[in-house]
Amino acid sequence: MNELYSESSPDKKATMYNPKDETISFLIAYSKALSITSYKSIHFETIMN
């Protein structure tokens, strides 16, 4: 999953903006902890730490 977020771009300017490993780890941990529950037409977002 780390490679998906940090794969290089053919554009030279875009290489300056590669995310740090810490940022990628944070995003992956956040997405694993996020739970979305739907009830009728309402969506509840919950962080499951």
PyMOL commands that set and color helices and strands:
alter all, ss='L'
color gray80, all
select helices_A, chain A and resi 2-6+13-17+21-33
alter helices_A, ss='H'
color red, helices_A
select strands_A, chain A and resi 34-39+42-47
alter strands_A, ss='S'
color yellow, strands_A
deselect
rebuild
show_as cartoon
